[in-house]
Amino acid sequence: MLNKPYEALNDYVYKVQQEIGATAAAVYLIQNNVVVNEWYSGRHGADDTYRAVDAQTRFNVASIRKTYLGLAVSLLLEDGRIYSIDDEIGQYLAAYSGIAEGVTLRHLLTHTHGITESEGGLIREFEPGLGWAYRNTGIRMLTGLVARLTGQTVSSFLQERVFNPYGLRESGWETEYADELIYNYYDDPYSWAGAHDSNAGDQSNLFVSARDLARWGQLHLHKGLLNGRQPLPASVFERVTALHTPDTVPWGEPRNGFIWWLQHDTPLNQLGEHLPVGSYLILGITGCVCIVVPEFDAVVVRMYNQLSNPEGYHYLDEIRTFANLAADLLRAGT
């Protein structure tokens, strides 16, 4: 479905698709519970033997998966299996009680824990709550936390508690090729996509369609309400998109909810400055992004199968340009 007011957004996405060498792209916008723009471009691979991108196409969303982990943590808080996000991770996983002393779940969820990997071990970059650094170390700790407290994998826990109740049938961690998956790049040993031999939810192999990712954003926008049903309490969703970055983190660093990036005036911010206060987003290295704009009752999704950054291409600048254009078009239509 091509909506004339959003043709400029689709044209922009197509232009960048050519610049970065992505073979596939999609745009999906929901506003006021109506799909106002749905657009697909390209094929699953580099030549015409590959499947054309369509509504069933599922992209590897890379780090967007981390918001699914964030929701799992919120569910554990709702269940009472976690007392507080200010509990230290060592209270739940004794293996981290030494190096991660003083590191709380809040620090892990907001990239402010200060733990990184070096020569096969863990070291401190900075004291918890005094800086910000995007590291997968904290994500692995949270993944272990969910497994420890549920006795399930992250993927099975989310399937049972979220995907099934909300009908997210085009979302899941996949380990084998299927026709609807953009799976052509895993033979490349240098692929950004990373390992894909586990369906436990502990790797960057979450495949999601553009419309299911838009539904994911919409669930957060409407606090879990879907077609008059409330399978999960509103508080589960309110919690993950509220500000949780410690006040001790310097103001120039990004602000996060449970992984989600929140609108904030900083050079590292991934939201364009045209997006209103209260907006939030998540993105992955493959070029996929989900933006939630409560002021416009809107969700904006952009998908690529991006595998490299060409010379002169600036990842954060491009994300902000896309977000600003989407915000301008939404504002013009409201």
TORFIVO-261042 format. One record per residue (C-alpha): residue in one letter; x, y, z. Coordinates in nm, 4 decimals, padded with zeros to 6 digits. Layout:
// residues N
['A',[X,Y,Z]]
...
// end
This chain:
// residues 334
['M',[00.0000,00.0000,00.0000]]
['L',[00.1570,00.3287,-00.1141]]
['N',[00.0208,00.6323,00.0658]]
['K',[00.0888,00.9504,-00.1323]]
['P',[00.1801,01.1685,00.1702]]
['Y',[00.4572,00.9222,00.2604]]
['E',[00.5991,00.8754,-00.0881]]
['A',[00.8894,01.1038,00.0032]]
['L',[00.9805,00.8731,00.2923]]
['N',[00.9735,00.5652,00.0707]]
['D',[01.1823,00.7460,-00.1917]]
['Y',[01.4387,00.8367,00.0724]]
['V',[01.4578,00.4770,00.1977]]
['Y',[01.5044,00.3538,-00.1596]]
['K',[01.7841,00.6056,-00.2220]]
['V',[01.9721,00.4935,00.0898]]
['Q',[01.9082,00.1296,-00.0005]]
['Q',[02.1050,00.1861,-00.3205]]
['E',[02.3819,00.3754,-00.1418]]
['I',[02.4466,00.1075,00.1194]]
['G',[02.4030,-00.1901,-00.1124]]
['A',[02.1094,-00.3437,00.0721]]
['T',[01.9148,-00.5796,-00.1522]]
['A',[01.5948,-00.5475,00.0521]]
['A',[01.3983,-00.2704,00.2199]]
['A',[01.0573,-00.2073,00.3709]]
['V',[00.8664,00.0779,00.5342]]
['Y',[00.5602,00.0335,00.7556]]
['L',[00.3700,00.3111,00.9338]]
['I',[00.0759,00.2825,01.1721]]
['Q',[-00.1053,00.5937,01.2913]]
['N',[-00.4249,00.6084,01.4949]]
['N',[-00.4497,00.2284,01.4637]]
['V',[-00.4510,00.2495,01.0827]]
['V',[-00.1746,00.1315,00.8480]]
['V',[-00.1017,00.4531,00.6579]]
['N',[00.2013,00.3385,00.4599]]
['E',[00.3268,-00.0067,00.3615]]
['W',[00.6079,-00.0342,00.1065]]
['Y',[00.8505,-00.3084,-00.0012]]
['S',[01.1564,-00.2974,-00.2250]]
['G',[01.4076,-00.5399,-00.3725]]
['R',[01.4800,-00.9063,-00.3212]]
['H',[01.6163,-01.1321,-00.0490]]
['G',[01.9479,-01.1540,-00.2332]]
['A',[02.1542,-00.9808,-00.4975]]
['D',[01.9971,-01.1256,-00.8151]]
['D',[01.6549,-01.2079,-00.9545]]
['T',[01.6720,-01.5725,-00.8466]]
['Y',[01.5929,-01.4575,-00.4934]]
['R',[01.2428,-01.4008,-00.3602]]
['A',[01.0940,-01.0533,-00.3961]]
['V',[01.0450,-00.8670,-00.0685]]
['D',[00.6813,-00.8711,00.0436]]
['A',[00.4621,-00.8589,00.3526]]
['Q',[00.5778,-01.2060,00.4637]]
['T',[00.9496,-01.1226,00.4391]]
['R',[01.1250,-01.1442,00.7730]]
['F',[01.4427,-00.9417,00.8282]]
['N',[01.7188,-01.0062,01.0816]]
['V',[01.6575,-00.7137,01.3183]]
['A',[01.9927,-00.7506,01.5018]]
['S',[02.0059,-00.5418,01.8229]]
['I',[01.6353,-00.4631,01.8110]]
['R',[01.6086,-00.8032,01.9793]]
['K',[01.7362,-00.6418,02.2987]]
['T',[01.4026,-00.4673,02.3606]]
['Y',[01.2410,-00.8125,02.3647]]
['L',[01.4861,-00.9070,02.6401]]
['G',[01.3953,-00.5818,02.8175]]
['L',[01.0290,-00.6780,02.8131]]
['A',[01.1162,-01.0206,02.9556]]
['V',[01.2882,-00.8451,03.2483]]
['S',[00.9809,-00.6258,03.2972]]
['L',[00.7626,-00.9373,03.3102]]
['L',[00.9857,-01.0839,03.5809]]
['L',[00.9444,-00.7647,03.7820]]
['E',[00.5677,-00.7867,03.7334]]
['D',[00.5736,-01.1510,03.8474]]
['G',[00.7733,-01.0620,04.1585]]
['R',[01.0651,-01.2828,04.0557]]
['I',[01.2813,-00.9696,04.0484]]
['Y',[01.2341,-00.7348,04.3438]]
['S',[01.3876,-00.4188,04.1983]]
['I',[01.6003,-00.3062,03.9062]]
['D',[01.8327,-00.1627,04.1698]]
['D',[01.9224,-00.5165,04.2809]]
['E',[02.2780,-00.6142,04.1947]]
['I',[02.3135,-00.8753,03.9211]]
['G',[02.5308,-01.0784,04.1625]]
['Q',[02.2236,-01.1382,04.3822]]
['Y',[02.0802,-01.3507,04.1022]]
['L',[02.3920,-01.4769,03.9229]]
['A',[02.6684,-01.5495,04.1725]]
['A',[02.9310,-01.5768,03.8991]]
['Y',[02.9178,-01.1983,03.8617]]
['S',[02.9238,-01.1086,04.2314]]
['G',[03.2939,-01.0180,04.2117]]
['I',[03.3686,-00.8244,03.8939]]
['A',[03.0146,-00.6843,03.8835]]
['E',[02.9977,-00.5732,04.2440]]
['G',[02.7802,-00.2624,04.2545]]
['V',[02.6358,-00.3300,03.9068]]
['T',[02.2574,-00.3314,03.9182]]
['L',[01.9957,-00.4423,03.6711]]
['R',[01.9315,-00.0723,03.6061]]
['H',[02.2919,-00.0326,03.4936]]
['L',[02.2664,-00.3338,03.2626]]
['L',[01.9401,-00.2144,03.1060]]
['T',[02.0754,00.1351,03.0369]]
['H',[02.4316,00.0535,02.9182]]
['T',[02.5765,00.2245,03.2266]]
['H',[02.7332,-00.0819,03.3949]]
['G',[03.0930,-00.0170,03.2909]]
['I',[03.1830,-00.3845,03.2344]]
['T',[03.3490,-00.4991,02.9126]]
['E',[03.5390,-00.7995,02.7817]]
['S',[03.9170,-00.8113,02.7467]]
['E',[04.1348,-01.1098,02.6586]]
['G',[03.8587,-01.3558,02.7371]]
['G',[03.7675,-01.2042,03.0725]]
['L',[03.5664,-00.9169,03.2160]]
['I',[03.7140,-00.5838,03.3230]]
['R',[03.5815,-00.2493,03.4430]]
['E',[03.5822,00.0463,03.2034]]
['F',[03.4276,00.2808,03.4587]]
['E',[03.2375,00.2639,03.7822]]
['P',[02.8711,00.1697,03.7419]]
['G',[02.6404,00.4648,03.6879]]
['L',[02.9194,00.7106,03.6079]]
['G',[02.9345,00.6617,03.2307]]
['W',[02.7672,00.5086,02.9279]]
['A',[02.9039,00.2510,02.6825]]
['Y',[02.7190,00.0253,02.4399]]
['R',[02.8459,-00.3225,02.5227]]
['N',[02.6921,-00.6660,02.4734]]
['T',[02.8375,-00.7811,02.8050]]
['G',[02.5368,-00.6496,02.9948]]
['I',[02.2982,-00.8080,02.7461]]
['R',[02.4539,-01.1487,02.8079]]
['M',[02.4144,-01.0993,03.1828]]
['L',[02.0455,-01.0141,03.1416]]
['T',[01.9951,-01.3136,02.9132]]
['G',[02.1417,-01.5376,03.1827]]
['L',[01.9178,-01.3704,03.4403]]
['V',[01.6008,-01.4533,03.2463]]
['A',[01.7102,-01.8140,03.1980]]
['R',[01.7995,-01.8488,03.5675]]
['L',[01.4700,-01.7113,03.6974]]
['T',[01.2333,-01.8755,03.4489]]
['G',[01.3991,-02.2078,03.3793]]
['Q',[01.3296,-02.1277,03.0136]]
['T',[01.5158,-01.9727,02.7257]]
['V',[01.4429,-01.6084,02.6468]]
['S',[01.2737,-01.7154,02.3235]]
['S',[01.0447,-01.9767,02.4815]]
['F',[00.9529,-01.7402,02.7664]]
['L',[00.8595,-01.4642,02.5209]]
['Q',[00.6761,-01.7057,02.2926]]
['E',[00.4581,-01.8185,02.5809]]
['R',[00.4022,-01.4835,02.7514]]
['V',[00.4058,-01.2355,02.4616]]
['F',[00.4168,-01.3730,02.1075]]
['N',[00.1287,-01.6200,02.1453]]
['P',[-00.1095,-01.3913,02.3392]]
['Y',[-00.0502,-01.1023,02.0984]]
['G',[-00.0468,-01.3045,01.7764]]
['L',[00.3111,-01.2152,01.6780]]
['R',[00.3445,-01.5029,01.4333]]
['E',[00.6142,-01.3440,01.2164]]
['S',[00.8699,-01.3017,01.4960]]
['G',[01.1178,-01.5554,01.6288]]
['W',[01.4788,-01.6694,01.6646]]
['E',[01.5651,-01.8861,01.3651]]
['T',[01.8584,-02.1172,01.2960]]
['E',[01.7756,-02.2589,00.9530]]
['Y',[01.6867,-02.1170,00.6153]]
['A',[01.3202,-02.0680,00.5314]]
['D',[01.1690,-01.9039,00.2242]]
['E',[01.0361,-01.5968,00.4069]]
['L',[01.3678,-01.5247,00.5848]]
['I',[01.6383,-01.2998,00.4430]]
['Y',[01.9095,-01.5513,00.5152]]
['N',[02.1535,-01.5096,00.2286]]
['Y',[02.4427,-01.3557,00.4241]]
['Y',[02.5227,-01.6194,00.6858]]
['D',[02.7852,-01.7887,00.4690]]
['D',[03.0025,-01.4782,00.5044]]
['P',[03.2373,-01.5356,00.8014]]
['Y',[03.2596,-01.1585,00.8532]]
['S',[02.8854,-01.0996,00.8507]]
['W',[02.7578,-00.8461,01.1021]]
['A',[02.4679,-01.0767,01.1715]]
['G',[02.6821,-01.2964,01.3956]]
['A',[02.6182,-01.6514,01.5110]]
['H',[02.2841,-01.8131,01.4326]]
['D',[02.3035,-02.1680,01.5690]]
['S',[02.0875,-02.1108,01.8779]]
['N',[01.7127,-02.0522,01.8957]]
['A',[01.7324,-01.9653,02.2665]]
['G',[01.7122,-01.5894,02.2152]]
['D',[02.0779,-01.5388,02.3050]]
['Q',[02.2029,-01.4506,01.9559]]
['S',[02.1351,-01.1836,01.6934]]
['N',[01.9134,-01.4091,01.4830]]
['L',[01.5703,-01.2687,01.5598]]
['F',[01.3772,-01.2489,01.2338]]
['V',[01.0722,-01.0215,01.2193]]
['S',[00.8459,-00.8967,00.9415]]
['A',[00.8001,-00.5225,00.8992]]
['R',[00.4368,-00.5465,01.0102]]
['D',[00.5196,-00.7557,01.3198]]
['L',[00.7885,-00.5061,01.4199]]
['A',[00.5317,-00.2281,01.3794]]
['R',[00.2957,-00.4283,01.6014]]
['W',[00.5777,-00.4599,01.8548]]
['G',[00.6072,-00.0821,01.8618]]
['Q',[00.2291,-00.0465,01.8778]]
['L',[00.2079,-00.2739,02.1822]]
['H',[00.4417,-00.0358,02.3629]]
['L',[00.2602,00.2710,02.2309]]
['H',[-00.0758,00.1417,02.3615]]
['K',[00.0675,-00.0185,02.6758]]
['G',[-00.0269,-00.3712,02.5818]]
['L',[-00.3828,-00.3003,02.4700]]
['L',[-00.4731,-00.4828,02.1494]]
['N',[-00.8194,-00.4782,01.9914]]
['G',[-00.9806,-00.4111,02.3270]]
['R',[-00.7853,-00.6923,02.4974]]
['Q',[-00.5138,-00.6494,02.7618]]
['P',[-00.3198,-00.9803,02.7756]]
['L',[-00.0434,-00.8187,02.9831]]
['P',[-00.0758,-00.5375,03.2391]]
['A',[-00.0093,-00.1854,03.1133]]
['S',[00.2643,-00.1494,03.3747]]
['V',[00.4791,-00.4092,03.1940]]
['F',[00.5025,-00.1771,02.8926]]
['E',[00.5072,00.1515,03.0824]]
['R',[00.8110,00.0334,03.2734]]
['V',[01.0277,-00.0430,02.9698]]
['T',[00.9851,00.2959,02.8020]]
['A',[01.0219,00.5105,03.1156]]
['L',[01.3532,00.6852,03.1889]]
['H',[01.5827,00.4575,03.3912]]
['T',[01.9304,00.6009,03.3260]]
['P',[02.0872,00.6945,03.6620]]
['D',[02.1056,01.0662,03.7407]]
['T',[02.4796,01.0220,03.7952]]
['V',[02.5434,00.9618,03.4244]]
['P',[02.6740,01.2794,03.2539]]
['W',[02.4004,01.4735,03.0766]]
['G',[02.5704,01.4465,02.7379]]
['E',[02.5301,01.0668,02.7321]]
['P',[02.2207,00.8917,02.5894]]
['R',[01.9132,00.8177,02.8008]]
['N',[01.7500,00.4761,02.7984]]
['G',[01.4500,00.2885,02.9219]]
['F',[01.4832,-00.0897,02.9296]]
['I',[01.7217,-00.0824,02.6297]]
['W',[01.4961,00.1575,02.4288]]
['W',[01.6611,00.4891,02.3326]]
['L',[01.4650,00.7880,02.4637]]
['Q',[01.4483,01.1323,02.3074]]
['H',[01.7340,01.3347,02.4556]]
['D',[01.9486,01.6252,02.3390]]
['T',[02.2944,01.4715,02.2902]]
['P',[02.5270,01.4109,01.9928]]
['L',[02.5005,01.0355,02.0566]]
['N',[02.1211,01.0388,02.0451]]
['Q',[01.9745,00.8195,01.7740]]
['L',[01.6424,01.0034,01.7537]]
['G',[01.6198,01.2952,01.5160]]
['E',[01.5633,01.6320,01.6807]]
['H',[01.2321,01.6734,01.4951]]
['L',[01.0784,01.3875,01.6906]]
['P',[00.8765,01.5246,01.9836]]
['V',[00.9581,01.4699,02.3490]]
['G',[00.8340,01.1303,02.4621]]
['S',[00.9405,00.9507,02.1439]]
['Y',[01.1616,00.6434,02.1644]]
['L',[01.3277,00.4001,01.9256]]
['I',[01.5358,00.0901,01.8834]]
['L',[01.7581,-00.0041,01.5905]]
['G',[01.9897,-00.2777,01.4709]]
['I',[02.3128,-00.2891,01.2734]]
['T',[02.1323,-00.4401,00.9726]]
['G',[01.9580,-00.1043,00.9275]]
['C',[01.6236,-00.1928,01.0842]]
['V',[01.4590,00.0644,01.3116]]
['C',[01.1342,00.0960,01.5057]]
['I',[01.0303,00.4457,01.6170]]
['V',[00.7379,00.5078,01.8526]]
['V',[00.5878,00.8587,01.8574]]
['P',[00.3152,00.8870,02.1239]]
['E',[00.2377,01.2518,02.0419]]
['F',[00.1266,01.1445,01.6916]]
['D',[-00.0095,00.8027,01.8005]]
['A',[00.2287,00.6531,01.5462]]
['V',[00.4831,00.3782,01.4891]]
['V',[00.7389,00.4017,01.2094]]
['V',[00.9354,00.0959,01.0932]]
['R',[01.2177,00.0853,00.8388]]
['M',[01.3876,-00.2411,00.7377]]
['Y',[01.7116,-00.3173,00.5486]]
['N',[01.9433,-00.6160,00.5148]]
['Q',[02.2442,-00.3849,00.5432]]
['L',[02.5801,-00.5611,00.5669]]
['S',[02.8375,-00.2820,00.5378]]
['N',[02.8918,00.0912,00.5693]]
['P',[03.0212,00.2391,00.2433]]
['E',[03.2846,00.5096,00.2628]]
['G',[03.1334,00.8439,00.3590]]
['Y',[02.8205,00.6875,00.5062]]
['H',[02.7465,00.7908,00.8652]]
['Y',[02.5150,00.5476,01.0401]]
['L',[02.3802,00.7726,01.3162]]
['D',[02.3432,01.0712,01.0846]]
['E',[02.1372,00.8621,00.8438]]
['I',[01.9122,00.7267,01.1201]]
['R',[01.8442,01.0796,01.2424]]
['T',[01.7725,01.2010,00.8882]]
['F',[01.5202,00.9211,00.8393]]
['A',[01.3592,00.9891,01.1772]]
['N',[01.3371,01.3632,01.1096]]
['L',[01.1726,01.3097,00.7712]]
['A',[00.9218,01.0670,00.9234]]
['A',[00.8477,01.3160,01.2019]]
['D',[00.7923,01.6020,00.9560]]
['L',[00.5512,01.3946,00.7478]]
['L',[00.3611,01.2751,01.0565]]
['R',[00.3374,01.6304,01.1862]]
['A',[00.2065,01.7544,00.8503]]
['G',[-00.0613,01.4874,00.8517]]
['T',[-00.1935,01.5495,01.2015]]
// end
